[in-house]
Amino acid sequence: MTLLELLAIFTAGIAAGCINTIVGSGTLITFPVLLALGYPPVTANVSNTIGLVPGGLSGVLGYRRELTGQRDRLLRLGAASLLGGAIGAVLLLRLPAAAFKAIVPVLIIAALVLVVVQPRLARWVRQRRAADGATPEHGGLLLWLAVLASGVYGGYFGAAQGVLLIGLLGVFVHDELQRLNAVKNFLALLVNALSALIFVCVAEVAWQVVALIAVGSIIGGQLGATVGRRMPPTVLRGVIVVVGIVAVVRLLTT
């Protein structure tokens, strides 16, 4: 691997760690970079998932104040995320690589749509909160099942899992957005960490890639919890959409 390639992966890790903490679409940065460098799709996804775990932990620690007083919520929804993440990771390993290559472009496109419509979704969430101040503290059974489904998605691929989670939490739980964002970071970390543990045991891993993304994402996680909050949302979404389109093209042409 050349110095330029090493730098590209490390920089992508920083960007992904930052974006995951703020929005939750960091995989749409790192995954296309790994594809462009010639890594097979499944190996790229596995190595990316493992590498982003330290960045996820960094982001959770950056939002630790907002997690205060949410223990019951974290335990209840965390169980759904862990179960879903395990199912998704097993599906990734059991389904043939050709299935992953066929499914992931669809998942990326769906993730990009989520990123683009996020502002409209956020406005709808605010309007719903204003109209209904009696949503359940933990969101009820429907939210639990929805978090389970997002965990399956996250364990299998995971791009924009955070966008999906923050949308679900905003709709079903009546609380401050920053506190919900902290919960989102925690749930996404659980999914990625469990998936990573499974991948380490049974999957082919590019450990040099893991190390570069891990160090970069730790830095990015702290940036996302501090300076990254000031990044213009439109610019951030534009970058994510561009790299996501690159990933789709790369997958369909290789």
N, C-alpha and C positions, 0 to 999 in steps of 0.2 A: 504494500500500500504506500502510495507516495505521500509526501508532506502535505500537498494540496488536498488530497483525499481525506487525510487525517483531520485537517483543519475544517473541511466541509462538514464532516460528521460531528465534530466537536461543536461547531457553530450552530448546526441544526439542533443539537441537544440543548444548547442554551435557549434557543428560540422556542423549542417545544416545551421545556420546563416552564418558561414564562407564560406561554399561551395556555398551557394546561391549567395553571393556577388561576388565570383570569377568565378564560372561556371554556377550555376543555377540548381543543382540537389539535394538540401538539403532534399527534401521529401523522397528521396531514403535512407536517414539515419533514419529519425524520424519515418516514417510510418512502416518499418519492426520492429522497437523496440516496438511500440505500439501493433502491431499484436502479437509479441512474449509474451507480457504481458497480452494477453487475451482480448484486446478491439475488439469489432465488427468492421469490415472493414469500414463501413460508419461513425460510431462514431469516429474511429481513424482518418479518412481523414478530417472530419469536425473540430475536435479538433486541429489537426495538422495545418490546414490552418489558423485557428484563431491565434494559438500560434506563427506562423512564421511571422505574420504581423509586430510586433515591430522590429524583426530582419531585415525585408525588409526595414523598415524606417531607421534603423541604417545604413544599407549598402548604402542607397541613400544619407544620410547625409555625409557618409564617402567619397562619390564620388561627392560631391556638386560642387567642382571646375570644374570638367569635364562637368557639366550640364550648365555652363555659356554660354549664347548665343544660346541655343537650344530651346527657349520657343515655337516657332512656330512648331517645330518638335514634341515636347512633347505634345502639344495640339492636333495636327492632329492625331498622332499615339495613344495617350492616349484615344481618343474617341473610336477607334477601340478596344483597350484592354478592356475598360469598358463594351462595348456592348457584346463582346465575353465572358468576365468573368461572366456577368449576365446570359447569355444563358447557359453556362456550369454549373453554380451553380444550376439553375433551373432544368436542366437535372439530376443532381445528386440527387436532392430531389424528383423529380417526378418519375424517373425510380425505379423499385424495387431493394432492396438490393441484390437480386440474380443476377441482371444484372450487378451491380457494381462489384460483386465478379468475374463474368465471364469476364468482359471487362478489369478490371485493370491489370491482368497479361499480357495481350497483350500490354497495354499501357506502363507498366514497361519495357517489353522486347524492345519495340520501343525506349523508353527513354535510355535504356542501349546501344542500337546500336548507338544512337546519341552521347552519351558520348564517346564511343570507336572511332567513326569516326571523332570526333571533330578536331584532329590535321590535318587530310587530308582535312577536310572542310576548316579549317583556311588557309592552303596552297593554296587551290583553290581560296579562297577569295582574298588573296594577289596577286595571278597571275591575277585575273580578274581586280583588281584595277590597276595593272601595265599596263594592256592592254587597259583599258577604264577609262579615267579620267573625263568623262562627265556624270556620273550617276546623277539622279535628287536629289536635296537637301533633299527632303522628301521621296524619293523612289517611288513615283507615286502610282496609284490606285492599282497595283498588290501587292505592299508591304502592303498597307492599308488592303486589303482583307486577306493577309497572316497573318498579326498581329491579325486581327479579329478571324481567325481560331485558332491561337495559344492561344488566350484568351478563346475561348470555351474549348479547351483542358485544359488550366490552371484552369478554374473555375470548371471543372469536377474532375480533379485529380492533374495535374500540375507538376509531376516529370519531370525534364529536360526541363521545359518550357523555362528557361533561355538559355539553349544550342540552342534551336530552334530559339529563338529571336535573339541571337547574330549572328547566321548563316544567318538569313534573313536580318538583318541590314547590315552585312558585304557585302552581295551580292548586295543589292539594293541601299545602301547609301555610298557615297564617303566621308569618314571622318576618323579621327584617331580612332584606335581600343579602346583606353581607353575612349574616348568620347562616342563611341557606347555602351561600356559596362555600362557606367553610364545610358544611355537611356534604356538599357535592364533591369537594376535594377529598374528603375522608372516604366516601363510598367508592370513588374512582380508584383511590389508592388500594382499597381492599381487593377490588377486582383485579387490578394489575399485579398486586403482590401475590395473590393466590395463583393466578395464571402463570406468573414468572416461576413460582416454586415448582409447579407441574412441568413447565418447559425445561427447567434446569435438570430435572430428573430423567426426562425421556426424549427430549427434542435435540436437534442439531443446533448448536449455538455458536455464533461468531463472537468470541469473547473480547476481541480487540474492539469491535463495534460497541459491545455492551459497556466496556470501560469508558470509552470516549463519550457516549451518550449519557452515561451515569454522572460523570463529572460535570459535563455541560448542563445537564438538567437540574443538578443541585444548585448551580449558580442561577440558572433561569428561574427556578422555583422561588428563590429569594427576591429576584427582580420582579417577578409577577406579583408577589405579596406587598411590594413597596412601590418602586418606580413604575413598574409595568401598569399599575392602575391608571396612570396618567396618559397612556398611549391612546391616541384617537381610535375609537372602535371601528370606524369606517376603514381606516388604513389596515388595521389588524385583520378584519374580515376579508379585505381585498387580497392580502398576502395569502391567507389560507385558501381562498378560492383558486388563486393562480396555481399554487403548488398542488392542490387537489386535482385540478384539471391535468397538470403534468403527470401526476401519478396514474390517472385513468388512461391517458394516451400511452404511457409507458407499458402498462399492463396489457393493453389491447394490441400493441405492436410487437410484443416480444413472445 
